[in-house]
Amino acid sequence: MAVEQIHEVQQVYRKIVHSMSRPGIISSLENVSADLDYHIPCFKATIHSAMTLLDAEVTFHLLTENHSDISGKISAYTLASETSIAEADYIIALSDATDYSILRAIRECKIGSLINPQLSATWIIESSNLTNAGGMTLSGPGIKNEIKMETRFSPFVWEARNERVKEYPMGIDLIFTDEKAQIACAPRTTVIENSGVR
């Protein structure tokens, strides 16, 4: 990996850690994405997040309706292996993934165990433009009072997510990306309310 790429990965990692520790806060990867040299039909923030988090020791599963051929490219760039939803360490949902496929994957993906909660799936999800208005209300660790966040998820998908994080420390962690090279996170510790969903 070139020195420039290592520097980019470090920058992205810091942004992801910052966003995970401050759920709902929107961080920009625009400066990092300016020199992106990957030819993959997904958001720049998505491939940057994948390049930062995936390596030869982890697995992933890709949710997409039209771009299943890019799995090989993600494997080539990151050395991670593609596997089933139930076994994947990372689930990558592209913007063309349907709510149904996302809902099914949330129900099937691993959430760790009480002894090994870290053996759970982390999601990278392409969203409509991220904003801190409307949509959901987030509260919990890392959030002062509460924060609003708007993403692509339908209420019933959030309900499924909330079911999977009920038995803390088990659960799933979510990283949202958008076409403006922004990211926002919703870790398993975050309480999310949306249209009466708890």
C-alpha positions in Angstrom: 0.0 0.0 0.0 1.4 3.4 -1.0 2.2 6.0 1.7 -0.6 8.2 0.5 -3.1 5.4 0.8 -1.9 4.6 4.4 -2.4 8.2 5.3 -5.9 8.2 3.8 -6.8 5.0 5.7 -5.6 6.6 8.9 -7.7 9.7 8.3 -10.8 7.6 7.5 -10.3 5.4 10.6 -10.1 8.5 12.8 -13.3 9.8 11.3 -15.1 6.5 11.8 -13.9 6.3 15.5 -15.1 9.9 16.0 -18.5 9.1 14.5 -18.9 5.9 16.5 -18.2 7.7 19.7 -20.6 10.5 18.8 -23.6 8.8 17.2 -25.6 10.8 14.7 -22.8 13.4 14.2 -22.1 13.7 10.5 -18.4 13.6 9.4 -17.0 14.5 6.0 -14.6 12.4 4.1 -14.6 14.9 1.2 -10.9 15.8 1.5 -9.9 12.2 1.7 -12.1 11.3 -1.3 -10.6 13.9 -3.6 -7.8 11.7 -4.7 -9.8 8.4 -4.8 -8.4 6.1 -7.5 -10.8 3.1 -7.2 -13.2 2.3 -10.1 -16.1 0.8 -8.2 -19.8 1.9 -8.7 -20.5 2.9 -5.1 -20.2 6.0 -2.9 -16.6 7.2 -2.3 -17.2 7.1 1.5 -18.4 3.5 1.1 -15.2 2.2 -0.5 -13.0 4.3 1.8 -14.8 2.8 4.8 -14.4 -0.7 3.3 -10.7 -0.1 2.5 -10.2 1.0 6.1 -12.0 -1.7 7.9 -11.7 -4.8 5.7 -8.6 -7.0 5.4 -7.6 -10.6 4.8 -8.7 -11.7 8.3 -12.4 -10.6 7.9 -15.3 -11.5 5.7 -18.1 -9.4 4.1 -21.4 -9.8 2.3 -22.6 -7.4 -0.4 -26.3 -6.3 -0.6 -27.1 -4.9 -4.1 -29.6 -5.4 -6.9 -27.4 -4.4 -9.8 -23.7 -4.5 -8.9 -23.0 -8.0 -7.5 -20.0 -8.1 -9.8 -18.1 -5.6 -7.6 -17.7 -8.2 -4.8 -14.6 -9.4 -6.6 -13.1 -5.9 -6.8 -13.8 -5.3 -3.1 -12.0 -8.6 -2.3 -9.1 -7.6 -4.6 -8.7 -4.2 -3.0 -9.1 -5.3 0.7 -8.2 -9.1 0.6 -11.4 -9.8 2.5 -13.4 -12.9 1.5 -17.1 -12.8 0.6 -19.4 -15.1 2.6 -23.0 -15.5 3.6 -25.0 -13.0 5.6 -25.0 -15.2 8.7 -21.2 -15.5 8.7 -20.1 -12.0 7.5 -18.1 -9.7 9.7 -19.2 -6.7 7.5 -22.4 -6.2 5.6 -22.1 -3.6 2.8 -25.5 -2.4 1.5 -25.3 -0.3 -1.7 -27.8 2.4 -2.6 -29.7 0.0 -4.8 -30.3 -2.6 -2.1 -34.0 -3.0 -1.3 -35.5 -2.5 2.1 -36.6 -6.1 2.0 -33.0 -7.4 1.5 -31.7 -5.1 4.2 -34.5 -6.2 6.6 -33.7 -9.9 5.9 -30.0 -9.4 6.4 -30.5 -7.5 9.7 -32.6 -10.5 10.9 -29.9 -13.0 9.7 -26.6 -11.3 10.5 -24.6 -12.2 13.5 -24.8 -10.2 16.7 -22.1 -11.8 18.8 -22.6 -13.6 22.1 -22.6 -12.5 25.7 -19.1 -13.9 26.0 -17.9 -12.6 22.6 -20.0 -9.6 21.7 -17.3 -8.4 19.3 -18.1 -11.4 17.0 -21.0 -9.4 15.4 -21.6 -7.7 12.1 -20.7 -4.1 11.3 -22.8 -2.5 8.6 -21.7 0.0 5.9 -24.9 1.3 4.4 -25.3 3.8 1.5 -28.0 6.3 2.4 -29.8 9.3 0.9 -28.0 12.5 1.9 -27.4 12.5 5.7 -28.8 15.3 7.7 -29.4 16.1 11.3 -33.1 16.9 10.8 -36.3 14.9 11.0 -36.3 11.1 10.7 -35.0 9.5 13.9 -34.2 10.7 17.3 -31.0 9.2 18.7 -30.0 9.2 22.4 -27.6 7.3 24.6 -23.8 7.1 25.2 -21.9 9.8 23.3 -25.0 12.0 22.8 -25.8 15.0 24.9 -29.6 14.8 25.4 -30.6 13.7 21.9 -29.8 14.3 18.2 -31.9 14.0 15.0 -30.7 12.0 12.0 -32.2 11.2 8.6 -31.2 8.1 6.6 -32.7 5.8 4.0 -34.2 3.3 6.4 -37.9 2.7 6.6 -39.5 2.5 10.1 -39.9 -1.3 9.9 -36.2 -1.7 9.2 -35.3 0.4 12.3 -37.7 -1.8 14.3 -35.7 -4.9 13.2 -32.5 -3.2 14.1 -33.8 -2.3 17.5 -34.8 -6.0 18.1 -31.2 -7.1 17.3 -29.6 -4.7 19.9 -32.0 -5.5 22.8 -29.6 -7.9 24.5 -26.6 -5.7 25.0 -23.7 -6.2 24.7 -24.8 -8.2 21.7 -25.9 -6.2 18.6 -24.9 -4.6 15.4 -23.1 -1.3 14.6 -24.1 0.8 11.6 -22.0 3.2 9.5 -24.0 5.3 7.0 -22.4 6.8 3.9 -23.8 9.2 1.3 -22.9 10.5 -2.1 -21.5 13.7 -0.5 -18.7 11.6 1.0 -20.3 12.0 4.5 -20.6 9.3 7.2 -22.6 9.0 10.4 -22.8 6.1 12.8 -25.3 4.3 15.0 -23.6 1.8 17.3 -25.5 -0.8 19.2 -25.6 1.3 22.4 -27.6 4.0 20.6 -31.4 4.3 21.4 -33.2 5.1 18.2 -36.9 6.2 18.1 -38.7 6.8 14.9 -42.5 7.1 14.3 -43.2 5.3 17.6 -40.6 2.6 17.1 -38.6 1.9 20.3 
